[in-house]
């Protein structure tokens, strides 16, 4: 995957990484966001209806090996699983098509995003970094983050969306947020957004239940769960109707939109040498595969650059 040549995009990407470092401290062998994670391997099996949506190789084949990374939010490698800032949780999926050939889905556990562009995200992070969150609110002297949220209703809605902690990474739903362009064998194009739902059903904890848990309860539970049997998810795609906005992550599509099933993944084993593999793997929000293209959502190109720059930094740490 090449780095883009657009100077403005590169500068913004570097500024965003720097801003994460400012907020969470520098931990160069870890991700500046979603730092605490773990990986499992398994298999993707497409559904019968998937080929009507896309001619992508993993949908045409009988099955494809996958590698999945679950993560907590924040750039803190030791963030307790019980910390409210550990939500949204992340789920990144790599479909291994052949040696050095793959396509990814990067998703998180809230159906939405606070801003439409990377510039706005940088503004949000800067406002957050310069606000004393512990201080009481003073309407006569609002904090930078309060001013930002006051002028950005989608960001306010995102902040106010309840984000209850799951009982398990395997009992949470994850959302792709940015729309993709799916193209089938007849050339029919449909826009859609991923939704990844657990076969075991969603289960969230109330505050008292979270308080009774340990700092690694999700990671411990996942080890036990996968040792007992496959951890399975359905990968769904919510389809846009004609006229729906497909290039803005802050805009939800109505719930009556058709949902098709792309297939299921069954995770069966932890990745061997988990820490090393996490340091090495760089997920790509752009699919880069025939049959699934990025939409014009500006977050996609930006994130692809951010994750690549950040991932190269992480890899260079391990080489030292
Ligand atoms: C302007 C928008 C965004 C910025 C600047 C941003 C920034 C980052 C950064 C710096 C990382 C670490 C990447 C690495 O070192 O490999 C990361 C990882 C991640 N982000 Fe984002 N992000 C953005 C939007 C999103 C959105 C919309 C989602 C949800 C779909 C998301 C979900 C994730 C997940 C799940 C990971 C962990 C991936 C992994 O396991 O490697 N991010 N993000």
Boltz pocket constraint, residues with backbone or C-beta under 6 A from the ligand:
constraints:
  - pocket:
      binder: B
      contacts: [[A, 16], [A, 17], [A, 20], [A, 30], [A, 31], [A, 32], [A, 33], [A, 34], [A, 37], [A, 69], [A, 70], [A, 71], [A, 89], [A, 90], [A, 91], [A, 92], [A, 106], [A, 107], [A, 108], [A, 112], [A, 113], [A, 117], [A, 118], [A, 121], [A, 175], [A, 176], [A, 177], [A, 178], [A, 249], [A, 281], [A, 282], [A, 283], [A, 299], [A, 302], [A, 303], [A, 306], [A, 307], [A, 308], [A, 310], [A, 311], [A, 314]]
      max_distance: 6.0
